[in-house]
Amino acid sequence: MIIFRILGKIIGFINQSIAAIGITGGVAIAFTNVVARYVFDASLVWATELTILMFLWSVFFAAAYCFKQDAHIAVTIILDIVPTKVAKVMLLISHVVTLVFLIAVAYYGYEYLLLVIDLDERSIDLWGMPMWIPYLVIPIAFSFAAYRVLEKIYIILKTPHEEVLKDSEAEQVLAGMGLGAEDKNNENVKELNKMVKDVEKKTGGLL
């Protein structure tokens, strides 16, 4: 549905923007603080905490975006050796477990947020800023990640079991070089593909 495509684009834009702004701002503030300390002998009191918070937001939202790109590390050695129908079921189970975990963290992160608001917890270094503001990252980022995993579950359900497993990163690189095609007349290509499969098994799918 078009509403979900629009929602997905909005979430993706938010994830990318906050991740980029967080890492850029954190590096800039840390660099400024180092210059102030060693050149002008005057440290910025608020710089360390703000840098940590910006890195924290950047990492959490970047991790949420990685669910869309399938960029998280995954060990696929078992999926590669079982029948594709079984592999599809195993993928569904792993994604459902991941979804439950993300929803649980988002929920309890929200509960903790309410507690922080009730306690009126504030930052000493950041001009008395209410701490519920930086803690917002937990329910929001994990909710975005849960939405992405829900998208993946829907895609897996729709995808035929023969096509549910993607090529490994190594196989994608080889394909980009024109070396991934199954050419029975090319012994070098066949040997290279066999080598990639062997290495995938030995590394647990981490190549």
Backbone bond lengths (Angstrom), bond angles and torsions (degrees), N, CA, C in turn:
res aa  C-N    CA-C-N  psi(-1)  N-CA   C-N-CA  omega(-1)  CA-C   N-CA-C  phi
1 M - - - 1.466 - - 1.524 110.04 -
2 I 1.341 114.30 149.58 1.457 119.39 -175.18 1.526 111.93 -65.91
3 I 1.343 116.86 -31.01 1.460 119.62 -179.05 1.521 111.03 -64.71
4 F 1.354 116.58 -36.49 1.460 120.09 179.60 1.527 111.55 -73.46
5 R 1.355 116.31 -33.56 1.463 119.31 176.29 1.521 110.66 -65.36
6 I 1.341 115.79 -42.40 1.468 120.09 178.17 1.524 110.26 -64.49
7 L 1.336 116.38 -43.97 1.460 120.83 179.19 1.522 110.85 -62.02
8 G 1.337 116.16 -40.83 1.459 120.08 178.45 1.515 112.26 -62.80
9 K 1.336 116.88 -40.83 1.461 120.63 178.78 1.528 111.33 -66.31
10 I 1.341 116.06 -39.43 1.462 119.93 179.52 1.532 110.39 -64.38
11 I 1.337 115.94 -45.89 1.466 120.28 179.53 1.527 110.18 -63.17
12 G 1.329 116.61 -42.34 1.459 119.96 178.33 1.518 112.10 -61.88
13 F 1.339 116.64 -41.61 1.466 120.62 178.66 1.528 110.98 -63.82
14 I 1.337 116.45 -42.78 1.466 120.27 179.48 1.530 110.55 -63.79
15 N 1.333 116.32 -45.39 1.464 120.39 -179.85 1.528 111.61 -59.62
16 Q 1.333 116.05 -49.78 1.462 120.09 -178.38 1.523 111.34 -64.44
17 S 1.325 116.63 -43.23 1.469 120.79 -176.16 1.520 111.22 -64.27
18 I 1.349 116.61 -48.70 1.458 119.62 -178.40 1.523 110.58 -66.35
19 A 1.343 116.71 -39.25 1.467 119.66 178.53 1.523 110.96 -61.39
20 A 1.334 116.48 -44.58 1.470 120.79 -178.89 1.528 111.49 -68.89
21 I 1.330 116.62 -45.30 1.466 120.38 -179.53 1.521 110.47 -65.16
22 G 1.339 116.83 -40.53 1.464 120.87 -178.53 1.511 112.34 -62.92
23 I 1.336 117.01 -48.41 1.464 119.63 -177.54 1.526 110.91 -69.61
24 T 1.339 116.70 -38.86 1.464 120.38 179.67 1.526 111.26 -67.20
25 G 1.334 115.22 -47.23 1.461 119.39 179.65 1.513 112.42 -64.84
26 G 1.341 116.69 -40.03 1.454 120.01 179.22 1.514 112.60 -62.55
27 V 1.329 116.55 -43.95 1.461 120.91 178.51 1.526 110.74 -64.43
28 A 1.336 116.18 -42.38 1.466 120.44 -179.05 1.530 111.40 -63.41
29 I 1.335 116.31 -43.51 1.472 119.97 -179.48 1.523 110.78 -67.42
30 A 1.350 116.27 -42.44 1.471 119.71 178.98 1.526 110.83 -62.50
31 F 1.330 117.30 -41.40 1.460 121.07 178.92 1.520 111.08 -64.90
32 T 1.335 116.12 -42.52 1.463 120.69 178.91 1.521 111.10 -61.94
33 N 1.332 115.55 -40.36 1.465 119.64 179.94 1.528 111.54 -66.90
34 V 1.330 116.89 -37.78 1.467 120.48 178.24 1.532 110.63 -64.94
35 V 1.345 115.86 -44.07 1.465 120.22 178.10 1.526 110.79 -62.12
36 A 1.344 115.79 -44.27 1.465 119.70 -179.63 1.527 111.48 -62.69
37 R 1.341 116.35 -36.22 1.465 120.13 -176.42 1.516 112.12 -74.39
38 Y 1.346 116.63 -45.42 1.462 119.45 -172.51 1.526 113.94 -93.00
39 V 1.323 117.08 -20.42 1.462 119.79 179.83 1.525 111.30 -98.29
40 F 1.338 115.84 -44.69 1.468 119.62 -175.64 1.531 112.61 -106.43
41 D 1.356 116.21 -1.33 1.463 120.80 178.97 1.524 111.53 55.68
42 A 1.341 115.90 41.96 1.462 121.11 -179.03 1.527 108.59 -145.37
43 S 1.322 116.87 102.27 1.466 121.12 -178.27 1.526 110.60 -81.05
44 L 1.340 115.98 144.64 1.461 121.85 176.57 1.525 107.88 -86.65
45 V 1.318 116.87 117.89 1.460 121.69 -174.15 1.528 111.53 -62.37
46 W 1.310 116.88 -38.82 1.458 121.32 -173.99 1.532 113.34 -84.98
47 A 1.331 118.08 -10.33 1.460 121.46 -170.34 1.533 112.94 -65.01
48 T 1.324 117.52 -43.62 1.465 120.59 -175.18 1.518 111.77 -63.15
49 E 1.321 116.02 -49.17 1.470 118.99 -178.54 1.522 111.49 -65.92
50 L 1.314 117.35 -41.35 1.462 120.10 179.72 1.520 111.09 -65.58
51 T 1.325 117.30 -38.13 1.460 121.10 177.44 1.529 110.80 -61.58
52 I 1.329 116.08 -45.43 1.470 120.69 179.49 1.525 110.54 -60.97
53 L 1.327 116.96 -44.96 1.461 120.72 -178.37 1.533 111.22 -65.24
54 M 1.316 117.44 -38.62 1.466 120.37 179.80 1.525 110.95 -68.59
55 F 1.319 116.87 -40.15 1.468 120.45 175.17 1.530 110.39 -63.72
56 L 1.328 115.74 -39.61 1.462 120.39 179.91 1.524 111.14 -61.63
57 W 1.309 116.66 -48.13 1.468 120.31 177.98 1.528 110.82 -62.18
58 S 1.316 115.90 -41.79 1.468 119.83 -179.91 1.521 111.57 -60.91
59 V 1.332 116.67 -45.91 1.468 120.96 -177.78 1.522 111.41 -66.02
60 F 1.326 117.69 -44.48 1.457 120.54 -177.10 1.530 111.83 -65.84
61 F 1.321 117.32 -42.47 1.461 119.38 -179.38 1.526 111.25 -74.92
62 A 1.322 117.60 -32.00 1.460 120.37 175.00 1.527 110.14 -66.14
63 A 1.335 116.79 -39.56 1.465 120.73 177.54 1.518 110.79 -63.46
64 A 1.334 116.90 -38.79 1.467 120.32 177.13 1.524 110.69 -63.49
65 Y 1.341 116.56 -39.69 1.469 120.18 179.58 1.526 111.14 -68.33
66 C 1.323 117.16 -31.50 1.464 120.72 -179.37 1.525 112.33 -63.06
67 F 1.330 117.60 -25.56 1.461 119.65 176.75 1.524 110.75 -64.78
68 K 1.305 116.96 -33.19 1.466 119.93 177.62 1.525 111.11 -70.08
69 Q 1.317 117.16 -37.44 1.454 122.10 -176.13 1.529 113.48 -90.03
70 D 1.333 117.46 0.96 1.470 121.44 -175.19 1.524 110.83 54.57
71 A 1.332 116.04 40.48 1.459 120.95 -174.93 1.522 113.27 -93.37
72 H 1.324 117.62 -4.98 1.457 119.52 177.77 1.527 109.94 -75.96
73 I 1.321 115.71 148.25 1.459 121.04 -179.27 1.527 109.70 -63.40
74 A 1.323 115.85 134.00 1.462 120.84 178.67 1.521 109.57 -139.01
75 V 1.316 116.25 133.81 1.462 121.70 176.59 1.527 107.63 -93.20
76 T 1.320 116.73 114.07 1.474 121.01 -171.43 1.521 113.09 -113.72
77 I 1.319 117.76 15.31 1.457 119.18 -174.94 1.531 111.82 -61.70
78 I 1.342 117.14 -37.98 1.457 119.80 -179.98 1.528 110.50 -71.10
79 L 1.334 116.23 -40.20 1.459 119.83 178.98 1.521 111.48 -61.96
80 D 1.333 116.61 -30.43 1.457 120.14 -177.47 1.524 112.96 -74.92
81 I 1.332 117.06 -21.00 1.468 118.71 -174.40 1.529 113.24 -105.95
82 V 1.339 117.03 -15.22 1.469 119.01 179.72 1.527 109.30 -90.13
83 P 1.342 117.85 161.33 1.473 120.47 175.82 1.524 111.19 -57.68
84 T 1.329 116.17 151.43 1.469 120.20 -175.00 1.525 112.76 -62.07
85 K 1.329 117.32 -32.34 1.470 119.25 177.67 1.528 110.57 -64.77
86 V 1.318 116.22 -41.87 1.467 120.44 177.96 1.527 110.14 -67.59
87 A 1.346 116.27 -39.63 1.460 120.47 179.08 1.532 110.93 -60.89
88 K 1.325 116.61 -39.04 1.464 120.09 179.62 1.525 110.44 -64.83
89 V 1.332 117.11 -42.86 1.469 120.86 178.50 1.528 110.34 -63.72
90 M 1.330 116.72 -42.46 1.463 120.65 179.55 1.520 111.21 -63.62
91 L 1.330 116.83 -39.59 1.467 120.38 177.14 1.519 111.28 -63.15
92 L 1.319 115.75 -42.19 1.466 119.91 178.67 1.522 110.92 -62.00
93 I 1.322 116.60 -44.47 1.467 120.48 -179.43 1.529 110.54 -62.51
94 S 1.338 116.85 -45.14 1.468 120.14 -179.24 1.521 111.60 -63.81
95 H 1.338 116.68 -38.33 1.464 119.77 179.39 1.534 111.17 -70.95
96 V 1.324 117.47 -36.17 1.461 120.11 177.66 1.525 110.36 -65.71
97 V 1.334 117.08 -43.09 1.469 120.63 177.09 1.527 110.14 -60.77
98 T 1.328 116.14 -43.60 1.471 120.30 177.73 1.522 110.93 -61.16
99 L 1.331 116.49 -42.47 1.459 120.93 179.96 1.523 111.18 -61.81
100 V 1.330 116.93 -44.72 1.468 120.96 179.42 1.525 110.38 -61.23
101 F 1.343 116.54 -42.26 1.465 120.76 179.10 1.524 111.04 -62.16
102 L 1.330 116.94 -46.88 1.470 120.99 -177.66 1.528 111.14 -64.44
103 I 1.330 116.38 -41.46 1.469 119.79 178.81 1.523 110.44 -64.89
104 A 1.333 116.93 -39.74 1.464 120.75 179.66 1.524 111.17 -63.24
105 V 1.345 116.55 -44.59 1.473 119.91 179.56 1.525 110.44 -65.37
106 A 1.345 116.84 -41.01 1.462 120.19 178.48 1.526 111.11 -62.45
107 Y 1.335 116.64 -41.59 1.468 120.82 -178.76 1.530 111.15 -66.46
108 Y 1.343 115.67 -50.82 1.463 118.22 -178.61 1.526 111.81 -70.89
109 G 1.342 116.86 -25.69 1.458 119.98 172.04 1.515 111.11 -65.18
110 Y 1.336 115.71 -38.42 1.472 120.39 176.29 1.527 110.53 -66.89
111 E 1.342 116.88 -41.73 1.465 120.43 177.92 1.530 111.04 -60.72
112 Y 1.336 115.69 -41.81 1.464 119.98 178.85 1.530 110.19 -65.96
113 L 1.318 116.15 -35.98 1.459 121.28 177.85 1.523 110.61 -59.65
114 L 1.322 116.76 -43.19 1.469 120.92 178.57 1.527 110.74 -64.10
115 L 1.335 116.05 -37.40 1.464 119.78 178.08 1.526 111.15 -64.31
116 V 1.330 116.14 -42.81 1.466 120.77 179.36 1.530 110.41 -62.94
117 I 1.331 116.00 -38.56 1.473 119.63 178.04 1.529 110.33 -64.96
118 D 1.340 116.18 -43.85 1.468 119.99 179.76 1.533 111.86 -62.42
119 L 1.341 115.65 -37.62 1.461 120.15 -179.43 1.527 112.18 -80.71
120 D 1.326 115.97 -8.99 1.470 121.84 -178.58 1.531 111.10 53.04
121 E 1.338 115.34 45.96 1.464 121.00 179.24 1.526 109.66 -70.15
122 R 1.337 116.25 133.38 1.464 121.17 -177.68 1.523 110.72 -133.09
123 S 1.326 115.02 155.95 1.458 121.39 178.81 1.524 109.84 -83.19
124 I 1.327 114.99 136.81 1.460 119.68 178.77 1.528 110.62 -77.92
125 D 1.323 116.72 -40.99 1.467 121.12 -174.76 1.526 113.40 -82.73
126 L 1.337 117.52 -29.06 1.468 120.74 -175.64 1.519 111.64 -97.15
127 W 1.315 116.16 50.88 1.461 122.96 170.75 1.528 112.94 57.32
128 G 1.342 116.08 35.13 1.460 119.47 177.44 1.516 114.17 71.33
129 M 1.316 117.84 24.43 1.465 121.37 -179.33 1.523 110.20 -64.08
130 P 1.346 118.62 133.33 1.470 120.59 176.27 1.530 110.54 -60.06
131 M 1.325 117.02 131.89 1.455 120.67 -174.45 1.527 113.29 -74.18
132 W 1.346 117.57 -10.16 1.462 117.86 176.84 1.526 110.94 -67.83
133 I 1.326 116.69 -21.23 1.467 119.63 -179.85 1.525 111.43 -66.53
134 P 1.349 120.09 -53.76 1.470 118.26 176.56 1.525 113.20 -66.78
135 Y 1.350 117.52 -29.52 1.464 120.34 -179.03 1.530 112.45 -73.00
136 L 1.311 116.95 -10.62 1.471 120.62 175.57 1.526 112.05 -58.71
137 V 1.331 116.10 -23.70 1.457 120.58 -176.53 1.526 111.63 -59.11
138 I 1.333 117.76 -32.54 1.471 119.84 -174.86 1.535 111.88 -68.40
139 P 1.333 119.92 -58.35 1.471 117.79 -179.78 1.517 113.62 -64.89
140 I 1.334 117.55 -35.79 1.470 119.26 -176.88 1.523 110.90 -71.90
141 A 1.322 117.64 -51.88 1.461 120.98 -176.93 1.525 111.53 -63.10
142 F 1.322 117.40 -42.14 1.463 119.91 -179.25 1.529 111.43 -71.67
143 S 1.323 117.62 -30.31 1.471 120.06 174.38 1.526 110.48 -67.08
144 F 1.330 116.69 -41.86 1.468 120.38 176.82 1.528 110.52 -62.34
145 A 1.336 116.59 -42.33 1.463 120.41 179.02 1.526 110.42 -63.86
146 A 1.336 116.73 -40.50 1.466 120.65 178.72 1.528 110.74 -62.47
147 Y 1.315 116.73 -38.87 1.464 120.26 178.07 1.525 110.51 -62.69
148 R 1.325 116.92 -41.50 1.470 121.09 179.50 1.530 110.94 -64.42
149 V 1.330 116.51 -40.83 1.461 119.56 178.93 1.531 110.17 -66.72
150 L 1.312 116.28 -37.04 1.471 120.06 176.16 1.524 110.50 -62.05
151 E 1.329 116.42 -39.19 1.464 120.27 174.38 1.520 111.02 -60.05
152 K 1.332 116.92 -43.57 1.466 121.38 -179.29 1.527 111.23 -63.40
153 I 1.331 116.41 -39.17 1.470 120.10 178.26 1.520 110.30 -62.22
154 Y 1.314 116.09 -42.50 1.473 120.64 178.61 1.531 110.72 -62.89
155 I 1.332 115.83 -42.43 1.469 120.02 179.70 1.523 111.19 -64.78
156 I 1.335 116.68 -42.30 1.459 120.59 179.53 1.524 110.56 -62.90
157 L 1.328 116.51 -41.55 1.465 120.27 179.35 1.523 111.39 -62.31
158 K 1.324 116.76 -36.37 1.464 120.93 -178.69 1.524 112.91 -79.21
159 T 1.331 117.27 -26.71 1.460 121.28 -173.27 1.527 110.78 -80.53
160 P 1.342 118.08 133.01 1.475 120.73 174.73 1.519 110.53 -57.98
161 H 1.319 116.20 145.37 1.462 119.67 -174.94 1.523 112.67 -61.09
162 E 1.344 117.22 -25.61 1.463 119.55 178.79 1.517 112.49 -68.83
163 E 1.340 117.05 -21.63 1.456 121.26 -174.47 1.529 112.74 -112.79
164 V 1.330 116.83 4.81 1.460 118.96 -171.29 1.527 112.22 -72.44
165 L 1.340 117.96 -27.47 1.458 120.57 179.33 1.511 110.29 -89.57
166 K 1.330 115.65 129.47 1.453 120.64 178.54 1.515 110.18 -86.86
167 D 1.343 115.40 159.48 1.462 119.23 173.66 1.518 109.55 -64.87
168 S 1.299 115.83 150.79 1.461 119.96 175.84 1.521 109.97 -69.59
169 E 1.324 116.22 166.63 1.465 120.47 179.23 1.523 110.63 -61.07
170 A 1.336 116.57 -39.42 1.465 119.97 179.29 1.520 111.13 -63.66
171 E 1.337 116.52 -41.71 1.458 120.30 179.48 1.527 111.45 -67.05
172 Q 1.333 116.91 -34.40 1.458 120.27 177.48 1.526 110.85 -65.82
173 V 1.342 116.05 -40.03 1.468 119.93 177.60 1.514 110.69 -63.92
174 L 1.324 116.24 -44.48 1.464 120.40 179.31 1.524 110.72 -63.33
175 A 1.334 115.84 -39.01 1.459 118.98 178.49 1.523 110.98 -63.17
176 G 1.338 115.39 -38.51 1.458 119.19 177.77 1.511 112.65 -65.20
177 M 1.333 116.51 -24.23 1.463 121.45 177.55 1.528 111.73 -90.07
178 G 1.341 114.82 0.75 1.461 118.42 -178.87 1.507 112.79 78.78
179 L 1.353 117.01 21.29 1.458 120.29 -175.73 1.518 112.53 -112.18
180 G 1.317 117.27 5.03 1.449 118.77 -175.77 1.508 114.57 -97.79
181 A 1.312 118.07 -4.30 1.453 120.92 -176.12 1.518 110.13 -75.60
182 E 1.307 114.65 146.32 1.465 119.97 176.80 1.523 108.11 -83.35
183 D 1.301 116.36 101.59 1.464 122.30 -179.56 1.529 107.86 -118.59
184 K 1.326 116.05 104.35 1.459 120.16 -177.08 1.519 112.43 -63.98
185 N 1.307 116.67 -21.39 1.455 120.23 -178.85 1.518 112.80 -87.90
186 N 1.323 116.78 -5.13 1.455 121.45 -178.04 1.521 109.01 -113.92
187 E 1.310 116.64 99.86 1.456 121.38 -177.29 1.523 111.99 -66.80
188 N 1.337 117.27 -31.83 1.471 120.61 179.61 1.525 110.97 -64.56
189 V 1.339 116.01 -43.07 1.463 120.33 179.72 1.524 110.27 -65.03
190 K 1.324 116.67 -42.18 1.456 120.88 179.63 1.529 110.72 -62.97
191 E 1.312 116.13 -42.66 1.457 120.47 -179.95 1.526 111.39 -66.83
192 L 1.342 116.81 -38.20 1.462 121.75 179.48 1.531 110.74 -66.44
193 N 1.334 116.21 -43.36 1.459 119.87 177.77 1.524 111.22 -62.48
194 K 1.325 116.71 -40.21 1.456 121.23 178.44 1.525 110.65 -64.14
195 M 1.332 115.65 -40.57 1.455 120.09 179.48 1.528 111.07 -63.13
196 V 1.337 116.64 -42.35 1.461 121.18 179.03 1.523 110.27 -61.12
197 K 1.331 117.06 -43.67 1.462 120.59 179.32 1.521 111.35 -62.56
198 D 1.320 116.77 -41.12 1.466 120.98 179.66 1.525 111.33 -64.25
199 V 1.330 115.94 -43.26 1.463 119.78 179.54 1.519 110.79 -66.54
200 E 1.333 116.89 -38.29 1.474 120.92 177.05 1.528 110.60 -58.05
201 K 1.332 116.39 -43.11 1.464 119.46 -179.37 1.523 111.13 -66.63
202 K 1.346 116.30 -41.31 1.464 119.77 -177.87 1.533 112.72 -69.27
203 T 1.334 116.59 -29.53 1.462 120.19 -178.32 1.517 112.34 -97.18
204 G 1.304 117.03 4.26 1.460 119.65 178.38 1.500 113.21 70.65
205 G 1.335 118.21 25.25 1.451 120.98 179.04 1.495 114.06 82.31
206 L 1.344 117.72 12.48 1.467 121.06 -177.17 1.521 112.80 -93.34
207 L 1.319 119.07 0.23 1.462 120.32 179.71 1.521 110.76 -71.30
